[in-house]
Amino acid sequence: MNTLTQTNPPIPRCPECRAKAVIKKGTRKTRHESRQRWGCTRCGHTFTNLVTKHSPYPVKVIMEAIGRYNLGYSARDTVRYLNRRFRITVPEKTFRRWHDSHKPICTYHTIRPQIAPRFEPGGLLEKHYLQHRQVYLYTLHHGKLDHLFSYPYHRAYRPVRDYLVTYVPSFDFPHELFTRVDRERSSQYPAILEADVTRKENYATKLAGLALQIAPSNKKRHETLQRFMLLNDSATIAVEVPIYMTPDDFHYFRVRGFTFPFGNNPITGHIDFLQLRSGFLHILDYKPDAAKEKHAVTQLTIYALALSRRTGLPVKAFKCAWFDERDYFEFYPLPAVYPRT
């Protein structure tokens, strides 16, 4: 028997009272893993924070299987991989049951039949490590780029594809801007913008709920969720997308009546998730405590302005949102920086 365990699992909220005052309360052994039990010091509730708590198989094995299959491998290859990696034998019919049960959330299955025959599993994702003060793993999903841009109502957004596929990986991309001491970080830009923010139901929260089950630690939440959404949703085309604005860009917006309080230094940032769906480009940012977030409107509006300049697309083509596993908040960035007439 091969027992799996997380050495430093993320601390969950209490499912009863939503408090953060949660402590470890021992483990419970199953056939394949040791499952962490938690206790809430506020209400006394004890729980196991796993969506698969009624399954004998570890959640990591189930999620890894679905992601592996969505890379383009067959069901037979997928269960063989599980045996090699985890030393757990999974019947093919059991894997197919996992896949079918997660279809309502992992929507990639709706476009997989069109993508899988055209791409080898090894060529579906393109990764680049960007040395921008810290290391960012910029990743593209070529299958979704190819498929989603074939829709007539998405063809106007082809400059985004050129930016992602051609410009960012090229020698012409100004990586030096991201290491300058005088640059401004979008996540800390000293301005407060206001927008008409709407709380919505969205698959991103449900995907986050699944992905965070397999994050090895709190520090790994972002990268775990990014890989999970790239593989398993039907809209995320790239993650950790680098963007920037220079004083020339500031001048461009000022002379056109934009009211953003630009300074004198370049602004840089990295978009957590870039999605193409429903005729809009969606810029998403994962915030661990989304309901209490105060700076997201400013940060995401900067992302929209920067990507608008890099691609030549109007700001009105973008929607922005931030989310966690419970909440999803969406807004249009244009009204935040362009006065209504």
Secondary structure, 3 states (H helix, E strand, C coil): CCCECCCCCCCCCCCCCCCCCEEEEEEEECCCEEEEEEEECCCCCEECCCCCCCCCCCHHHHHHHHHHHHCCCCHHHHHHHHHHHHCCCCCHHHHHHHHHHCCCCCHHHHCHHHHHHHCCHHHCEEEEEEECCCEEEEEEEHHHHHHHCCCHHHHHHHHHHHHHHHHCCCCCCCHHHHHCCCCEEHHHCCCCCCCCCEECCCHHHHHHHHHCCCCCCHHHHHHHHHHHHHHHCCCEEEEEEEEEECHHHHHHHHCCCCCCCCCCCCEEEEEEEEEEECCEEEEEEECCCHHHCCCHHHHHHHHHHHHHHHHCCCHHHEEEEEECCCCEEEECCHHHHCCCC
